[in-house]
Amino acid sequence: MRRFVAPAAFVLAFLVAVRAEPPIAHGSLKPLVHVLLTTDDAGVQRDVLQGMIEALQGRRLAAPENWSQVKDKLRDSAAPGVREKMLLLSVMFGDPEAAASLRKTAADPKEAEGGRRTALQTLVEAKAAGLPPLLRELLADRVMRGPALRALAAFSDPDTPALILKHYHEFTDAEKADAVATLASRPAYAAALLDAMGRGEVPTRDLSSFTARQLLSFNDKNLSEKLTKVWGSIRPTAGDKTKLLARYLTLTPPDALKKADRTHGRALFARTCAKCHTLFDDGGKIGPDLTGSQRINPEYVLTKVLDPSAVVAKDFQMMIFTLADGRVVNGLVKQETDKVVTVQTQNELVRLAKPDIESRKQSAQSMMPEGQLAPMTDVEVRDLISYLAGPDQAPLPK
């Protein structure tokens, strides 16, 4: 007899069909709970649980009828992922026992890194009580430091800025980017960040123009004046950009690009651009794929880099969300349902429950920050443009 399979996509489609009922009636979940109680097939259990997780993401509702029996059945499952997914759903249903279990997983260095990160993300999205102390502890854990820094943005805690700034000099470049993003998420945090810059504790180069724009979006006069004083104005004038373009074009004539080090250019791309853009087979998916663009023309590339907000395609226009607790989230809307907006920021994918959103505003600005070339030497600019304009992938640096 052919084994019954309930793929996650099927379960998700089923739940989407009933999610128009506000809130989801527990009777709608009854068939899925029944499947979990009657099947011993770990594959089916995983698919059903995953489908429920995806469809219920961002919703806050009580556990459906007989969920305690599902917990009892699956809590000791040895099948990979089954127990973990059951706990994730239980936290989404407001179960304090499940939340305590996930807190233990997130804090335990002996657990797998992926499981720890998933556990922490679930606790953050569920706004589990008493989470900031755990996040502060995880700043001392190298594996979990990045996720903890990002998660601290979700909680308004007066101790957060001082703690982050105290350890800032110990962070890697990626962790510093996460730290700055969190400190830019709330007006009080941003004030502490700018004060630290004024004292020389945080280099001004660590604040991108993208993040500076986020600080201006608070519409706080004192904060804006402090930003101008310690960091500078938000964007150069059109005349400044024209001069910069002319200067960079003198560095990148065809003969110079042929002699440039494209392998070094690839390393610069990985450090500066690859978080958001793909070129050939390398890079992220936040911004446009550069492989098929007019990158063979140095003037086109330099114009886009120097003034990324001159022309912004609709799919890449940034949205500014202000939440009820004062947090501001800037990014691209990747998905939206009747209950949740999924936003891609520069450093993470954030799911915002719609009841938590106080306002949203579309920006004409690109997520790509200006000033990307400013910290580079002339040789670095030449190598980067040579890599971008090349016909094929360059070898990896040795």
Disulfide bonds with the S-S distance in Angstrom:
none
